[in-house]
Amino acid sequence: MRLSDYWRLMDDEFGAGYSRVLSSTLVLSGVGGRTADQALAAGVEPRRVWLALCDVQDVPAERRLGRDIKPRRD
């Protein structure tokens, strides 16, 4: 997972504003007792950070891959 995918998933699940608050303030035991921002800055893979955040926030399994986006028909 790329960092851009992490932020897309965060924004889709929590909203653009709240996702930034969660990422910078919520301490995640799944990434060594760091915030998501700290873990990402330390080189932890974005997918691992996303899943740790999902665990803490009780994101259902069916939403952990993000929302389905239907292809556009031109």
CHARMM internal coordinates of N, CA and C (Angstrom, degrees):
IC EDIT
DIST 1 N 1 CA 1.4494
DIST 1 CA 1 C 1.5264
ANGL 1 N 1 CA 1 C 108.82
DIST 1 C 2 N 1.3249
ANGL 1 CA 1 C 2 N 115.01
DIHE 1 N 1 CA 1 C 2 N 135.82
DIST 2 N 2 CA 1.4620
ANGL 1 C 2 N 2 CA 120.09
DIHE 1 CA 1 C 2 N 2 CA 176.09
DIST 2 CA 2 C 1.5255
ANGL 2 N 2 CA 2 C 110.08
DIHE 1 C 2 N 2 CA 2 C -87.29
DIST 2 C 3 N 1.3042
ANGL 2 CA 2 C 3 N 115.46
DIHE 2 N 2 CA 2 C 3 N 161.46
DIST 3 N 3 CA 1.4539
ANGL 2 C 3 N 3 CA 120.77
DIHE 2 CA 2 C 3 N 3 CA 178.46
DIST 3 CA 3 C 1.5318
ANGL 3 N 3 CA 3 C 110.65
DIHE 2 C 3 N 3 CA 3 C -60.10
DIST 3 C 4 N 1.3146
ANGL 3 CA 3 C 4 N 117.26
DIHE 3 N 3 CA 3 C 4 N -36.95
DIST 4 N 4 CA 1.4721
ANGL 3 C 4 N 4 CA 120.24
DIHE 3 CA 3 C 4 N 4 CA 178.05
DIST 4 CA 4 C 1.5291
ANGL 4 N 4 CA 4 C 111.22
DIHE 3 C 4 N 4 CA 4 C -62.80
DIST 4 C 5 N 1.3361
ANGL 4 CA 4 C 5 N 117.42
DIHE 4 N 4 CA 4 C 5 N -35.27
DIST 5 N 5 CA 1.4623
ANGL 4 C 5 N 5 CA 121.02
DIHE 4 CA 4 C 5 N 5 CA 176.75
DIST 5 CA 5 C 1.5307
ANGL 5 N 5 CA 5 C 110.49
DIHE 4 C 5 N 5 CA 5 C -67.41
DIST 5 C 6 N 1.3285
ANGL 5 CA 5 C 6 N 115.93
DIHE 5 N 5 CA 5 C 6 N -40.03
DIST 6 N 6 CA 1.4699
ANGL 5 C 6 N 6 CA 120.69
DIHE 5 CA 5 C 6 N 6 CA 177.14
DIST 6 CA 6 C 1.5262
ANGL 6 N 6 CA 6 C 109.65
DIHE 5 C 6 N 6 CA 6 C -56.21
DIST 6 C 7 N 1.3337
ANGL 6 CA 6 C 7 N 116.84
DIHE 6 N 6 CA 6 C 7 N -49.69
DIST 7 N 7 CA 1.4685
ANGL 6 C 7 N 7 CA 119.91
DIHE 6 CA 6 C 7 N 7 CA -176.98
DIST 7 CA 7 C 1.5257
ANGL 7 N 7 CA 7 C 111.52
DIHE 6 C 7 N 7 CA 7 C -68.34
DIST 7 C 8 N 1.3273
ANGL 7 CA 7 C 8 N 118.44
DIHE 7 N 7 CA 7 C 8 N -33.68
DIST 8 N 8 CA 1.4591
ANGL 7 C 8 N 8 CA 120.35
DIHE 7 CA 7 C 8 N 8 CA 176.26
DIST 8 CA 8 C 1.5200
ANGL 8 N 8 CA 8 C 110.44
DIHE 7 C 8 N 8 CA 8 C -63.56
DIST 8 C 9 N 1.3376
ANGL 8 CA 8 C 9 N 116.05
DIHE 8 N 8 CA 8 C 9 N -45.64
DIST 9 N 9 CA 1.4598
ANGL 8 C 9 N 9 CA 120.30
DIHE 8 CA 8 C 9 N 9 CA 178.18
DIST 9 CA 9 C 1.5314
ANGL 9 N 9 CA 9 C 111.23
DIHE 8 C 9 N 9 CA 9 C -62.92
DIST 9 C 10 N 1.3189
ANGL 9 CA 9 C 10 N 116.28
DIHE 9 N 9 CA 9 C 10 N -43.27
DIST 10 N 10 CA 1.4684
ANGL 9 C 10 N 10 CA 120.43
DIHE 9 CA 9 C 10 N 10 CA 178.75
DIST 10 CA 10 C 1.5246
ANGL 10 N 10 CA 10 C 110.71
DIHE 9 C 10 N 10 CA 10 C -60.00
DIST 10 C 11 N 1.3266
ANGL 10 CA 10 C 11 N 116.67
DIHE 10 N 10 CA 10 C 11 N -49.03
DIST 11 N 11 CA 1.4595
ANGL 10 C 11 N 11 CA 120.91
DIHE 10 CA 10 C 11 N 11 CA -177.82
DIST 11 CA 11 C 1.5280
ANGL 11 N 11 CA 11 C 111.70
DIHE 10 C 11 N 11 CA 11 C -64.76
DIST 11 C 12 N 1.3272
ANGL 11 CA 11 C 12 N 116.79
DIHE 11 N 11 CA 11 C 12 N -39.62
DIST 12 N 12 CA 1.4640
ANGL 11 C 12 N 12 CA 120.70
DIHE 11 CA 11 C 12 N 12 CA 179.15
DIST 12 CA 12 C 1.5288
ANGL 12 N 12 CA 12 C 111.31
DIHE 11 C 12 N 12 CA 12 C -65.27
DIST 12 C 13 N 1.3147
ANGL 12 CA 12 C 13 N 116.52
DIHE 12 N 12 CA 12 C 13 N -40.08
DIST 13 N 13 CA 1.4644
ANGL 12 C 13 N 13 CA 120.16
DIHE 12 CA 12 C 13 N 13 CA -175.67
DIST 13 CA 13 C 1.5232
ANGL 13 N 13 CA 13 C 112.97
DIHE 12 C 13 N 13 CA 13 C -81.16
DIST 13 C 14 N 1.3333
ANGL 13 CA 13 C 14 N 117.03
DIHE 13 N 13 CA 13 C 14 N -41.40
DIST 14 N 14 CA 1.4650
ANGL 13 C 14 N 14 CA 120.03
DIHE 13 CA 13 C 14 N 14 CA -170.87
DIST 14 CA 14 C 1.5242
ANGL 14 N 14 CA 14 C 114.61
DIHE 13 C 14 N 14 CA 14 C -115.54
DIST 14 C 15 N 1.3155
ANGL 14 CA 14 C 15 N 117.81
DIHE 14 N 14 CA 14 C 15 N -8.04
DIST 15 N 15 CA 1.4564
ANGL 14 C 15 N 15 CA 120.83
DIHE 14 CA 14 C 15 N 15 CA -175.65
DIST 15 CA 15 C 1.5209
ANGL 15 N 15 CA 15 C 109.95
DIHE 14 C 15 N 15 CA 15 C 91.94
DIST 15 C 16 N 1.3241
ANGL 15 CA 15 C 16 N 115.88
DIHE 15 N 15 CA 15 C 16 N 151.58
DIST 16 N 16 CA 1.4701
ANGL 15 C 16 N 16 CA 120.90
DIHE 15 CA 15 C 16 N 16 CA -173.66
DIST 16 CA 16 C 1.5219
ANGL 16 N 16 CA 16 C 112.91
DIHE 15 C 16 N 16 CA 16 C -61.49
DIST 16 C 17 N 1.3097
ANGL 16 CA 16 C 17 N 118.26
DIHE 16 N 16 CA 16 C 17 N -40.84
DIST 17 N 17 CA 1.4622
ANGL 16 C 17 N 17 CA 120.34
DIHE 16 CA 16 C 17 N 17 CA -178.18
DIST 17 CA 17 C 1.5166
ANGL 17 N 17 CA 17 C 112.86
DIHE 16 C 17 N 17 CA 17 C -74.69
DIST 17 C 18 N 1.3409
ANGL 17 CA 17 C 18 N 116.79
DIHE 17 N 17 CA 17 C 18 N -50.42
DIST 18 N 18 CA 1.4534
ANGL 17 C 18 N 18 CA 120.53
DIHE 17 CA 17 C 18 N 18 CA -176.38
DIST 18 CA 18 C 1.5267
ANGL 18 N 18 CA 18 C 112.31
DIHE 17 C 18 N 18 CA 18 C -67.74
DIST 18 C 19 N 1.3309
ANGL 18 CA 18 C 19 N 117.03
DIHE 18 N 18 CA 18 C 19 N -30.52
DIST 19 N 19 CA 1.4690
ANGL 18 C 19 N 19 CA 119.21
DIHE 18 CA 18 C 19 N 19 CA 179.69
DIST 19 CA 19 C 1.5311
ANGL 19 N 19 CA 19 C 110.51
DIHE 18 C 19 N 19 CA 19 C -61.52
DIST 19 C 20 N 1.3270
ANGL 19 CA 19 C 20 N 117.24
DIHE 19 N 19 CA 19 C 20 N -36.56
DIST 20 N 20 CA 1.4734
ANGL 19 C 20 N 20 CA 120.99
DIHE 19 CA 19 C 20 N 20 CA 178.65
DIST 20 CA 20 C 1.5258
ANGL 20 N 20 CA 20 C 111.03
DIHE 19 C 20 N 20 CA 20 C -68.24
DIST 20 C 21 N 1.3258
ANGL 20 CA 20 C 21 N 115.84
DIHE 20 N 20 CA 20 C 21 N -39.00
DIST 21 N 21 CA 1.4693
ANGL 20 C 21 N 21 CA 120.53
DIHE 20 CA 20 C 21 N 21 CA 178.11
DIST 21 CA 21 C 1.5222
ANGL 21 N 21 CA 21 C 109.79
DIHE 20 C 21 N 21 CA 21 C -64.29
DIST 21 C 22 N 1.3200
ANGL 21 CA 21 C 22 N 117.28
DIHE 21 N 21 CA 21 C 22 N -48.58
DIST 22 N 22 CA 1.4707
ANGL 21 C 22 N 22 CA 120.83
DIHE 21 CA 21 C 22 N 22 CA 179.14
DIST 22 CA 22 C 1.5193
ANGL 22 N 22 CA 22 C 111.50
DIHE 21 C 22 N 22 CA 22 C -58.44
DIST 22 C 23 N 1.3161
ANGL 22 CA 22 C 23 N 115.84
DIHE 22 N 22 CA 22 C 23 N -46.46
DIST 23 N 23 CA 1.4550
ANGL 22 C 23 N 23 CA 120.53
DIHE 22 CA 22 C 23 N 23 CA -175.72
DIST 23 CA 23 C 1.5270
ANGL 23 N 23 CA 23 C 111.79
DIHE 22 C 23 N 23 CA 23 C -64.32
DIST 23 C 24 N 1.3030
ANGL 23 CA 23 C 24 N 116.65
DIHE 23 N 23 CA 23 C 24 N -30.61
DIST 24 N 24 CA 1.4717
ANGL 23 C 24 N 24 CA 119.02
DIHE 23 CA 23 C 24 N 24 CA -176.03
DIST 24 CA 24 C 1.5211
ANGL 24 N 24 CA 24 C 113.99
DIHE 23 C 24 N 24 CA 24 C -96.10
DIST 24 C 25 N 1.3450
ANGL 24 CA 24 C 25 N 118.64
DIHE 24 N 24 CA 24 C 25 N -14.59
DIST 25 N 25 CA 1.4654
ANGL 24 C 25 N 25 CA 118.90
DIHE 24 CA 24 C 25 N 25 CA -174.49
DIST 25 CA 25 C 1.5274
ANGL 25 N 25 CA 25 C 115.52
DIHE 24 C 25 N 25 CA 25 C -122.50
DIST 25 C 26 N 1.3197
ANGL 25 CA 25 C 26 N 118.31
DIHE 25 N 25 CA 25 C 26 N -28.37
DIST 26 N 26 CA 1.4642
ANGL 25 C 26 N 26 CA 120.63
DIHE 25 CA 25 C 26 N 26 CA -175.68
DIST 26 CA 26 C 1.5246
ANGL 26 N 26 CA 26 C 110.54
DIHE 25 C 26 N 26 CA 26 C -77.99
DIST 26 C 27 N 1.3236
ANGL 26 CA 26 C 27 N 116.24
DIHE 26 N 26 CA 26 C 27 N 121.24
DIST 27 N 27 CA 1.4653
ANGL 26 C 27 N 27 CA 121.54
DIHE 26 CA 26 C 27 N 27 CA 179.40
DIST 27 CA 27 C 1.5240
ANGL 27 N 27 CA 27 C 108.91
DIHE 26 C 27 N 27 CA 27 C -83.95
DIST 27 C 28 N 1.3325
ANGL 27 CA 27 C 28 N 115.73
DIHE 27 N 27 CA 27 C 28 N 129.86
DIST 28 N 28 CA 1.4591
ANGL 27 C 28 N 28 CA 123.02
DIHE 27 CA 27 C 28 N 28 CA -175.22
DIST 28 CA 28 C 1.5206
ANGL 28 N 28 CA 28 C 110.99
DIHE 27 C 28 N 28 CA 28 C -113.49
DIST 28 C 29 N 1.3156
ANGL 28 CA 28 C 29 N 116.62
DIHE 28 N 28 CA 28 C 29 N 116.95
DIST 29 N 29 CA 1.4648
ANGL 28 C 29 N 29 CA 119.55
DIHE 28 CA 28 C 29 N 29 CA 178.82
DIST 29 CA 29 C 1.5272
ANGL 29 N 29 CA 29 C 111.07
DIHE 28 C 29 N 29 CA 29 C -66.45
DIST 29 C 30 N 1.3309
ANGL 29 CA 29 C 30 N 117.08
DIHE 29 N 29 CA 29 C 30 N -27.34
DIST 30 N 30 CA 1.4599
ANGL 29 C 30 N 30 CA 121.38
DIHE 29 CA 29 C 30 N 30 CA -178.03
DIST 30 CA 30 C 1.5188
ANGL 30 N 30 CA 30 C 114.71
DIHE 29 C 30 N 30 CA 30 C -68.47
DIST 30 C 31 N 1.3219
ANGL 30 CA 30 C 31 N 117.13
DIHE 30 N 30 CA 30 C 31 N -11.29
DIST 31 N 31 CA 1.4685
ANGL 30 C 31 N 31 CA 121.29
DIHE 30 CA 30 C 31 N 31 CA 177.23
DIST 31 CA 31 C 1.5273
ANGL 31 N 31 CA 31 C 110.41
DIHE 30 C 31 N 31 CA 31 C -126.17
DIST 31 C 32 N 1.3156
ANGL 31 CA 31 C 32 N 115.38
DIHE 31 N 31 CA 31 C 32 N 35.95
DIST 32 N 32 CA 1.4579
ANGL 31 C 32 N 32 CA 120.33
DIHE 31 CA 31 C 32 N 32 CA 173.30
DIST 32 CA 32 C 1.5213
ANGL 32 N 32 CA 32 C 115.62
DIHE 31 C 32 N 32 CA 32 C 82.87
DIST 32 C 33 N 1.3259
ANGL 32 CA 32 C 33 N 117.72
DIHE 32 N 32 CA 32 C 33 N 27.07
DIST 33 N 33 CA 1.4534
ANGL 32 C 33 N 33 CA 120.24
DIHE 32 CA 32 C 33 N 33 CA 177.90
DIST 33 CA 33 C 1.5130
ANGL 33 N 33 CA 33 C 113.15
DIHE 32 C 33 N 33 CA 33 C 69.82
DIST 33 C 34 N 1.3173
ANGL 33 CA 33 C 34 N 116.21
DIHE 33 N 33 CA 33 C 34 N 33.60
DIST 34 N 34 CA 1.4709
ANGL 33 C 34 N 34 CA 122.14
DIHE 33 CA 33 C 34 N 34 CA 178.46
DIST 34 CA 34 C 1.5220
ANGL 34 N 34 CA 34 C 108.92
DIHE 33 C 34 N 34 CA 34 C -117.32
DIST 34 C 35 N 1.3132
ANGL 34 CA 34 C 35 N 115.63
DIHE 34 N 34 CA 34 C 35 N 163.93
DIST 35 N 35 CA 1.4553
ANGL 34 C 35 N 35 CA 118.85
DIHE 34 CA 34 C 35 N 35 CA 170.33
DIST 35 CA 35 C 1.5322
ANGL 35 N 35 CA 35 C 107.81
DIHE 34 C 35 N 35 CA 35 C -74.05
DIST 35 C 36 N 1.3199
ANGL 35 CA 35 C 36 N 115.39
DIHE 35 N 35 CA 35 C 36 N 165.59
DIST 36 N 36 CA 1.4616
ANGL 35 C 36 N 36 CA 119.40
DIHE 35 CA 35 C 36 N 36 CA 177.51
DIST 36 CA 36 C 1.5224
ANGL 36 N 36 CA 36 C 110.27
DIHE 35 C 36 N 36 CA 36 C -60.76
DIST 36 C 37 N 1.3303
ANGL 36 CA 36 C 37 N 117.46
DIHE 36 N 36 CA 36 C 37 N -43.06
DIST 37 N 37 CA 1.4635
ANGL 36 C 37 N 37 CA 120.58
DIHE 36 CA 36 C 37 N 37 CA 179.13
DIST 37 CA 37 C 1.5302
ANGL 37 N 37 CA 37 C 111.54
DIHE 36 C 37 N 37 CA 37 C -59.84
DIST 37 C 38 N 1.3267
ANGL 37 CA 37 C 38 N 116.26
DIHE 37 N 37 CA 37 C 38 N -43.39
DIST 38 N 38 CA 1.4684
ANGL 37 C 38 N 38 CA 120.10
DIHE 37 CA 37 C 38 N 38 CA 179.22
DIST 38 CA 38 C 1.5210
ANGL 38 N 38 CA 38 C 111.12
DIHE 37 C 38 N 38 CA 38 C -64.95
DIST 38 C 39 N 1.3242
ANGL 38 CA 38 C 39 N 116.43
DIHE 38 N 38 CA 38 C 39 N -41.98
DIST 39 N 39 CA 1.4646
ANGL 38 C 39 N 39 CA 120.61
DIHE 38 CA 38 C 39 N 39 CA -179.73
DIST 39 CA 39 C 1.5300
ANGL 39 N 39 CA 39 C 110.64
DIHE 38 C 39 N 39 CA 39 C -64.24
DIST 39 C 40 N 1.3205
ANGL 39 CA 39 C 40 N 116.82
DIHE 39 N 39 CA 39 C 40 N -43.95
DIST 40 N 40 CA 1.4621
ANGL 39 C 40 N 40 CA 120.18
DIHE 39 CA 39 C 40 N 40 CA 178.80
DIST 40 CA 40 C 1.5234
ANGL 40 N 40 CA 40 C 110.78
DIHE 39 C 40 N 40 CA 40 C -63.06
DIST 40 C 41 N 1.3288
ANGL 40 CA 40 C 41 N 116.62
DIHE 40 N 40 CA 40 C 41 N -42.08
DIST 41 N 41 CA 1.4687
ANGL 40 C 41 N 41 CA 120.72
DIHE 40 CA 40 C 41 N 41 CA 179.11
DIST 41 CA 41 C 1.5231
ANGL 41 N 41 CA 41 C 111.60
DIHE 40 C 41 N 41 CA 41 C -64.63
DIST 41 C 42 N 1.3382
ANGL 41 CA 41 C 42 N 116.45
DIHE 41 N 41 CA 41 C 42 N -28.68
DIST 42 N 42 CA 1.4646
ANGL 41 C 42 N 42 CA 121.19
DIHE 41 CA 41 C 42 N 42 CA 179.68
DIST 42 CA 42 C 1.5277
ANGL 42 N 42 CA 42 C 112.01
DIHE 41 C 42 N 42 CA 42 C -84.01
DIST 42 C 43 N 1.3400
ANGL 42 CA 42 C 43 N 116.99
DIHE 42 N 42 CA 42 C 43 N -1.75
DIST 43 N 43 CA 1.4507
ANGL 42 C 43 N 43 CA 120.02
DIHE 42 CA 42 C 43 N 43 CA 176.81
DIST 43 CA 43 C 1.5125
ANGL 43 N 43 CA 43 C 116.08
DIHE 42 C 43 N 43 CA 43 C 96.78
DIST 43 C 44 N 1.3262
ANGL 43 CA 43 C 44 N 117.71
DIHE 43 N 43 CA 43 C 44 N 8.28
DIST 44 N 44 CA 1.4631
ANGL 43 C 44 N 44 CA 120.10
DIHE 43 CA 43 C 44 N 44 CA 176.48
DIST 44 CA 44 C 1.5311
ANGL 44 N 44 CA 44 C 107.58
DIHE 43 C 44 N 44 CA 44 C -67.78
DIST 44 C 45 N 1.3085
ANGL 44 CA 44 C 45 N 115.81
DIHE 44 N 44 CA 44 C 45 N 137.71
DIST 45 N 45 CA 1.4608
ANGL 44 C 45 N 45 CA 122.16
DIHE 44 CA 44 C 45 N 45 CA -176.84
DIST 45 CA 45 C 1.5297
ANGL 45 N 45 CA 45 C 109.70
DIHE 44 C 45 N 45 CA 45 C -61.51
DIST 45 C 46 N 1.3443
ANGL 45 CA 45 C 46 N 118.42
DIHE 45 N 45 CA 45 C 46 N 132.86
DIST 46 N 46 CA 1.4612
ANGL 45 C 46 N 46 CA 121.47
DIHE 45 CA 45 C 46 N 46 CA -177.28
DIST 46 CA 46 C 1.5312
ANGL 46 N 46 CA 46 C 114.04
DIHE 45 C 46 N 46 CA 46 C -54.42
DIST 46 C 47 N 1.3201
ANGL 46 CA 46 C 47 N 117.90
DIHE 46 N 46 CA 46 C 47 N -35.94
DIST 47 N 47 CA 1.4733
ANGL 46 C 47 N 47 CA 120.06
DIHE 46 CA 46 C 47 N 47 CA 178.86
DIST 47 CA 47 C 1.5250
ANGL 47 N 47 CA 47 C 110.88
DIHE 46 C 47 N 47 CA 47 C -62.01
DIST 47 C 48 N 1.3067
ANGL 47 CA 47 C 48 N 116.94
DIHE 47 N 47 CA 47 C 48 N -42.32
DIST 48 N 48 CA 1.4744
ANGL 47 C 48 N 48 CA 120.68
DIHE 47 CA 47 C 48 N 48 CA 179.11
DIST 48 CA 48 C 1.5299
ANGL 48 N 48 CA 48 C 110.44
DIHE 47 C 48 N 48 CA 48 C -63.82
DIST 48 C 49 N 1.3134
ANGL 48 CA 48 C 49 N 116.60
DIHE 48 N 48 CA 48 C 49 N -40.74
DIST 49 N 49 CA 1.4646
ANGL 48 C 49 N 49 CA 120.90
DIHE 48 CA 48 C 49 N 49 CA 178.40
DIST 49 CA 49 C 1.5254
ANGL 49 N 49 CA 49 C 109.76
DIHE 48 C 49 N 49 CA 49 C -65.05
DIST 49 C 50 N 1.3295
ANGL 49 CA 49 C 50 N 117.05
DIHE 49 N 49 CA 49 C 50 N -45.98
DIST 50 N 50 CA 1.4586
ANGL 49 C 50 N 50 CA 121.53
DIHE 49 CA 49 C 50 N 50 CA 179.66
DIST 50 CA 50 C 1.5228
ANGL 50 N 50 CA 50 C 110.70
DIHE 49 C 50 N 50 CA 50 C -58.29
DIST 50 C 51 N 1.3261
ANGL 50 CA 50 C 51 N 117.65
DIHE 50 N 50 CA 50 C 51 N -46.57
DIST 51 N 51 CA 1.4606
ANGL 50 C 51 N 51 CA 120.80
DIHE 50 CA 50 C 51 N 51 CA -178.79
DIST 51 CA 51 C 1.5282
ANGL 51 N 51 CA 51 C 111.97
DIHE 50 C 51 N 51 CA 51 C -66.68
DIST 51 C 52 N 1.3221
ANGL 51 CA 51 C 52 N 117.71
DIHE 51 N 51 CA 51 C 52 N -36.70
DIST 52 N 52 CA 1.4660
ANGL 51 C 52 N 52 CA 120.92
DIHE 51 CA 51 C 52 N 52 CA 176.10
DIST 52 CA 52 C 1.5237
ANGL 52 N 52 CA 52 C 110.07
DIHE 51 C 52 N 52 CA 52 C -63.85
DIST 52 C 53 N 1.3077
ANGL 52 CA 52 C 53 N 116.94
DIHE 52 N 52 CA 52 C 53 N -40.57
DIST 53 N 53 CA 1.4525
ANGL 52 C 53 N 53 CA 121.17
DIHE 52 CA 52 C 53 N 53 CA 178.45
DIST 53 CA 53 C 1.5322
ANGL 53 N 53 CA 53 C 110.57
DIHE 52 C 53 N 53 CA 53 C -67.02
DIST 53 C 54 N 1.3210
ANGL 53 CA 53 C 54 N 116.39
DIHE 53 N 53 CA 53 C 54 N -40.60
DIST 54 N 54 CA 1.4648
ANGL 53 C 54 N 54 CA 120.41
DIHE 53 CA 53 C 54 N 54 CA 177.23
DIST 54 CA 54 C 1.5223
ANGL 54 N 54 CA 54 C 111.44
DIHE 53 C 54 N 54 CA 54 C -60.29
DIST 54 C 55 N 1.3254
ANGL 54 CA 54 C 55 N 116.58
DIHE 54 N 54 CA 54 C 55 N -40.47
DIST 55 N 55 CA 1.4649
ANGL 54 C 55 N 55 CA 120.72
DIHE 54 CA 54 C 55 N 55 CA 179.22
DIST 55 CA 55 C 1.5258
ANGL 55 N 55 CA 55 C 110.94
DIHE 54 C 55 N 55 CA 55 C -61.43
DIST 55 C 56 N 1.3046
ANGL 55 CA 55 C 56 N 116.86
DIHE 55 N 55 CA 55 C 56 N -46.50
DIST 56 N 56 CA 1.4682
ANGL 55 C 56 N 56 CA 121.61
DIHE 55 CA 55 C 56 N 56 CA -177.38
DIST 56 CA 56 C 1.5279
ANGL 56 N 56 CA 56 C 110.98
DIHE 55 C 56 N 56 CA 56 C -68.62
DIST 56 C 57 N 1.3153
ANGL 56 CA 56 C 57 N 117.15
DIHE 56 N 56 CA 56 C 57 N -37.24
DIST 57 N 57 CA 1.4631
ANGL 56 C 57 N 57 CA 121.61
DIHE 56 CA 56 C 57 N 57 CA -176.05
DIST 57 CA 57 C 1.5308
ANGL 57 N 57 CA 57 C 112.93
DIHE 56 C 57 N 57 CA 57 C -92.24
DIST 57 C 58 N 1.3312
ANGL 57 CA 57 C 58 N 117.48
DIHE 57 N 57 CA 57 C 58 N 4.82
DIST 58 N 58 CA 1.4653
ANGL 57 C 58 N 58 CA 122.32
DIHE 57 CA 57 C 58 N 58 CA 179.28
DIST 58 CA 58 C 1.5306
ANGL 58 N 58 CA 58 C 113.39
DIHE 57 C 58 N 58 CA 58 C 55.40
DIST 58 C 59 N 1.3233
ANGL 58 CA 58 C 59 N 115.83
DIHE 58 N 58 CA 58 C 59 N 42.97
DIST 59 N 59 CA 1.4614
ANGL 58 C 59 N 59 CA 120.29
DIHE 58 CA 58 C 59 N 59 CA 174.97
DIST 59 CA 59 C 1.5312
ANGL 59 N 59 CA 59 C 107.12
DIHE 58 C 59 N 59 CA 59 C -72.93
DIST 59 C 60 N 1.3321
ANGL 59 CA 59 C 60 N 117.80
DIHE 59 N 59 CA 59 C 60 N 124.77
DIST 60 N 60 CA 1.4674
ANGL 59 C 60 N 60 CA 120.10
DIHE 59 CA 59 C 60 N 60 CA -178.74
DIST 60 CA 60 C 1.5281
ANGL 60 N 60 CA 60 C 111.63
DIHE 59 C 60 N 60 CA 60 C -61.01
DIST 60 C 61 N 1.3078
ANGL 60 CA 60 C 61 N 115.52
DIHE 60 N 60 CA 60 C 61 N 149.77
DIST 61 N 61 CA 1.4681
ANGL 60 C 61 N 61 CA 121.66
DIHE 60 CA 60 C 61 N 61 CA -177.68
DIST 61 CA 61 C 1.5249
ANGL 61 N 61 CA 61 C 111.87
DIHE 60 C 61 N 61 CA 61 C -55.02
DIST 61 C 62 N 1.3271
ANGL 61 CA 61 C 62 N 117.44
DIHE 61 N 61 CA 61 C 62 N -36.75
DIST 62 N 62 CA 1.4650
ANGL 61 C 62 N 62 CA 119.75
DIHE 61 CA 61 C 62 N 62 CA -177.36
DIST 62 CA 62 C 1.5296
ANGL 62 N 62 CA 62 C 113.31
DIHE 61 C 62 N 62 CA 62 C -70.14
DIST 62 C 63 N 1.3266
ANGL 62 CA 62 C 63 N 117.98
DIHE 62 N 62 CA 62 C 63 N -12.48
DIST 63 N 63 CA 1.4683
ANGL 62 C 63 N 63 CA 120.19
DIHE 62 CA 62 C 63 N 63 CA 178.01
DIST 63 CA 63 C 1.5260
ANGL 63 N 63 CA 63 C 112.81
DIHE 62 C 63 N 63 CA 63 C -107.09
DIST 63 C 64 N 1.2983
ANGL 63 CA 63 C 64 N 118.06
DIHE 63 N 63 CA 63 C 64 N 1.00
DIST 64 N 64 CA 1.4704
ANGL 63 C 64 N 64 CA 120.18
DIHE 63 CA 63 C 64 N 64 CA -176.86
DIST 64 CA 64 C 1.5259
ANGL 64 N 64 CA 64 C 113.72
DIHE 63 C 64 N 64 CA 64 C -75.03
DIST 64 C 65 N 1.3139
ANGL 64 CA 64 C 65 N 117.33
DIHE 64 N 64 CA 64 C 65 N -15.32
DIST 65 N 65 CA 1.4622
ANGL 64 C 65 N 65 CA 120.80
DIHE 64 CA 64 C 65 N 65 CA 176.17
DIST 65 CA 65 C 1.5190
ANGL 65 N 65 CA 65 C 111.54
DIHE 64 C 65 N 65 CA 65 C -95.15
DIST 65 C 66 N 1.3113
ANGL 65 CA 65 C 66 N 116.84
DIHE 65 N 65 CA 65 C 66 N -0.87
DIST 66 N 66 CA 1.4546
ANGL 65 C 66 N 66 CA 121.25
DIHE 65 CA 65 C 66 N 66 CA -179.12
DIST 66 CA 66 C 1.5117
ANGL 66 N 66 CA 66 C 110.96
DIHE 65 C 66 N 66 CA 66 C 94.55
DIST 66 C 67 N 1.3119
ANGL 66 CA 66 C 67 N 114.26
DIHE 66 N 66 CA 66 C 67 N 173.28
DIST 67 N 67 CA 1.4624
ANGL 66 C 67 N 67 CA 118.94
DIHE 66 CA 66 C 67 N 67 CA -178.69
DIST 67 CA 67 C 1.5218
ANGL 67 N 67 CA 67 C 109.96
DIHE 66 C 67 N 67 CA 67 C -82.64
DIST 67 C 68 N 1.3160
ANGL 67 CA 67 C 68 N 114.98
DIHE 67 N 67 CA 67 C 68 N 152.20
DIST 68 N 68 CA 1.4645
ANGL 67 C 68 N 68 CA 120.24
DIHE 67 CA 67 C 68 N 68 CA 177.09
DIST 68 CA 68 C 1.5212
ANGL 68 N 68 CA 68 C 109.05
DIHE 67 C 68 N 68 CA 68 C -73.77
DIST 68 C 69 N 1.3052
ANGL 68 CA 68 C 69 N 115.62
DIHE 68 N 68 CA 68 C 69 N 130.44
DIST 69 N 69 CA 1.4505
ANGL 68 C 69 N 69 CA 121.09
DIHE 68 CA 68 C 69 N 69 CA 176.47
DIST 69 CA 69 C 1.5163
ANGL 69 N 69 CA 69 C 107.42
DIHE 68 C 69 N 69 CA 69 C -113.94
DIST 69 C 70 N 1.3130
ANGL 69 CA 69 C 70 N 115.67
DIHE 69 N 69 CA 69 C 70 N 117.05
DIST 70 N 70 CA 1.4633
ANGL 69 C 70 N 70 CA 119.97
DIHE 69 CA 69 C 70 N 70 CA -177.71
DIST 70 CA 70 C 1.5236
ANGL 70 N 70 CA 70 C 109.22
DIHE 69 C 70 N 70 CA 70 C -74.30
DIST 70 C 71 N 1.3258
ANGL 70 CA 70 C 71 N 117.06
DIHE 70 N 70 CA 70 C 71 N 141.37
DIST 71 N 71 CA 1.4717
ANGL 70 C 71 N 71 CA 120.04
DIHE 70 CA 70 C 71 N 71 CA 178.71
DIST 71 CA 71 C 1.5319
ANGL 71 N 71 CA 71 C 110.49
DIHE 70 C 71 N 71 CA 71 C -64.62
DIST 71 C 72 N 1.2953
ANGL 71 CA 71 C 72 N 115.46
DIHE 71 N 71 CA 71 C 72 N 145.66
DIST 72 N 72 CA 1.4628
ANGL 71 C 72 N 72 CA 121.24
DIHE 71 CA 71 C 72 N 72 CA 177.42
DIST 72 CA 72 C 1.5132
ANGL 72 N 72 CA 72 C 109.86
DIHE 71 C 72 N 72 CA 72 C -77.94
DIST 72 C 73 N 1.2957
ANGL 72 CA 72 C 73 N 115.68
DIHE 72 N 72 CA 72 C 73 N 142.79
DIST 73 N 73 CA 1.4701
ANGL 72 C 73 N 73 CA 120.89
DIHE 72 CA 72 C 73 N 73 CA 174.51
DIST 73 CA 73 C 1.5171
ANGL 73 N 73 CA 73 C 106.79
DIHE 72 C 73 N 73 CA 73 C -111.71
DIST 73 C 74 N 1.3056
ANGL 73 CA 73 C 74 N 114.97
DIHE 73 N 73 CA 73 C 74 N 118.93
DIST 74 N 74 CA 1.4774
ANGL 73 C 74 N 74 CA 119.58
DIHE 73 CA 73 C 74 N 74 CA -178.71
DIST 74 CA 74 C 1.4984
ANGL 74 N 74 CA 74 C 112.23
DIHE 73 C 74 N 74 CA 74 C -90.82
END
COOR INIT
IC SEED 1 N 1 CA 1 C
IC BUILD
